[in-house]
């Protein structure tokens, strides 16, 4: 009789251990899921910020190049006009 009770107790303990293990695995899965979601959001935000800064930097470079070209062309036209003016004197 005690052997049967011992076996029954061992089976009950095994069942409770299995349930506790399943619950622990489920809890870990939920934590991992949340961590992955947060990491994904953080990564997406970092990428968006990097793209925004790259775009702003690109806009700044385009403006600087445009200003340089405009000034160079303006100076060239001014010098050419001055040269033509001196020829006409």
C-alpha positions in Angstrom: 0.0 0.0 0.0 2.8 2.5 0.8 4.4 1.6 -2.5 1.3 2.6 -4.3 1.0 5.8 -2.3 4.6 6.7 -3.0 4.1 6.1 -6.7 1.0 8.2 -6.6 2.8 11.0 -4.7 5.7 10.8 -7.2 3.2 11.0 -10.1 1.5 14.0 -8.5 4.9 15.7 -7.9 5.9 15.0 -11.5 2.6 16.5 -12.8 3.0 19.6 -10.7 6.6 20.0 -11.8 5.6 19.6 -15.4 2.8 22.2 -15.0 5.2 24.6 -13.3 7.8 24.1 -16.0 5.1 24.8 -18.7 4.1 28.0 -16.9 7.7 29.1 -16.5 8.4 28.4 -20.3 5.2 30.4 -21.1 6.4 33.3 -18.9 9.8 33.3 -20.5 8.3 33.2 -24.0 6.2 36.3 -23.1 9.2 38.1 -21.7 11.2 37.3 -24.9 8.3 38.4 -27.0 8.2 41.8 -25.2 12.0 42.2 -25.4 11.9 41.5 -29.2 9.0 43.9 -29.7 10.9 46.7 -27.8 14.1 46.0 -29.6 12.3 46.1 -32.9 10.7 49.4 -32.0 14.0 50.8 -30.9 15.7 49.6 -34.1 13.0 51.1 -36.2 13.3 54.5 -34.4 17.1 54.4 -34.7 16.8 53.7 -38.4 14.2 56.4 -38.9 16.4 58.9 -37.0 19.5 58.0 -39.0 17.6 58.4 -42.3 16.2 61.7 -41.1 19.7 62.9 -40.3 21.1 61.6 -43.5 18.4 63.4 -45.4 19.0 66.7 -43.5 22.7 66.3 -44.2 22.0 65.7 -47.8 19.8 68.7 -48.0 22.6 70.8 -46.4 25.2 69.5 -48.9 22.8 70.2 -51.8 22.3 73.8 -50.6 26.0 74.4 -50.1 26.8 73.0 -53.6 24.0 75.1 -55.1 25.2 78.2 -53.3 28.8 77.6 -54.5 27.7 77.0 -58.1 25.5 80.1 -58.0 28.3 82.2 -56.6 30.8 80.9 -59.1 28.5 81.5 -62.0 27.6 84.9 -60.8 31.3 85.8 -60.3 32.1 84.5 -63.8 29.3 86.5 -65.4 30.3 89.6 -63.5 33.9 89.3 -64.6 32.9 88.6 -68.2 30.6 91.7 -68.1 33.4 93.8 -66.6 35.8 92.5 -69.3 33.3 93.4 -72.0 32.8 96.8 -70.5 36.6 97.5 -70.6 36.7 96.3 -74.2 34.0 98.8 -75.1 35.8 101.8 -73.6 
